[in-house]
Amino acid sequence: QATGGRLEATFTPGSTPVPRPVLQISGMPDGKPLITVEGRHVERSTRLKDGPLLVELPLRLTRPTQVNIRIQ
């Protein structure tokens, strides 16, 4: 859950890699999300009708990975 217009987090998989993880983030204000994964821009996101933001990460999560989301 976000507490404002910005979220920075590091996601660490367990012993099994996670292919194309999807994040559901609540608490972000309305607006266009700017999403990066370790500096690479991510295009795919969807805002659900009740407010949460869904973000599909275009990678196979095999190690700790930095994700940044900012609402513009």
Legacy VTK file of the C-alpha trace (Angstrom):
# vtk DataFile Version 3.0
C-alpha trace
ASCII
DATASET POLYDATA
POINTS 72 float
0.000 0.000 0.000
1.283 3.440 -0.954
0.876 6.482 1.272
1.047 9.108 -1.458
2.040 9.720 -5.054
5.332 7.833 -4.918
6.358 4.259 -4.140
9.896 2.900 -4.050
10.395 -0.749 -3.155
12.761 -3.638 -3.617
11.127 -6.987 -4.346
13.077 -10.112 -3.456
11.910 -13.512 -4.743
12.176 -16.640 -2.659
14.001 -19.709 -3.908
11.774 -19.918 -7.004
11.919 -17.205 -9.720
8.685 -15.250 -10.301
7.797 -14.814 -14.000
6.092 -11.502 -14.949
4.912 -10.532 -11.455
1.844 -8.304 -11.126
1.695 -5.733 -8.321
-1.578 -4.400 -6.940
-0.990 -1.062 -5.209
-3.645 0.818 -3.276
-3.377 4.299 -1.809
-1.965 6.066 -4.874
-3.766 9.199 -6.071
-5.344 9.487 -9.516
-3.040 10.421 -12.369
-0.694 8.882 -14.906
1.834 6.500 -13.323
5.497 6.702 -14.300
6.904 3.239 -13.582
10.524 2.099 -13.728
12.171 -1.208 -12.886
15.862 -0.715 -12.245
15.801 2.366 -14.468
13.835 0.800 -17.355
10.447 2.312 -18.194
7.424 -0.001 -17.779
4.398 0.639 -20.010
1.815 -1.828 -18.699
-0.424 -0.681 -15.883
-4.152 -0.546 -15.263
-6.225 1.379 -12.746
-9.078 -0.690 -11.285
-12.524 0.885 -10.895
-12.216 0.918 -7.098
-8.812 2.685 -7.218
-5.875 0.244 -6.942
-3.165 0.313 -9.600
-2.110 -2.962 -11.271
1.422 -3.100 -12.684
2.808 -6.024 -14.677
6.601 -6.209 -14.443
8.046 -7.362 -17.811
10.705 -9.627 -16.363
11.429 -12.832 -14.532
12.192 -11.894 -10.930
15.307 -13.893 -9.965
17.084 -11.438 -7.640
16.254 -8.349 -5.548
14.785 -5.798 -7.956
14.116 -2.071 -7.438
10.691 -0.741 -8.545
9.764 2.967 -8.572
6.285 4.334 -9.231
5.438 8.039 -9.307
2.112 9.615 -10.179
2.362 12.545 -12.589
LINES 1 73
72 0 1 2 3 4 5 6 7 8 9 10 11 12 13 14 15 16 17 18 19 20 21 22 23 24 25 26 27 28 29 30 31 32 33 34 35 36 37 38 39 40 41 42 43 44 45 46 47 48 49 50 51 52 53 54 55 56 57 58 59 60 61 62 63 64 65 66 67 68 69 70 71
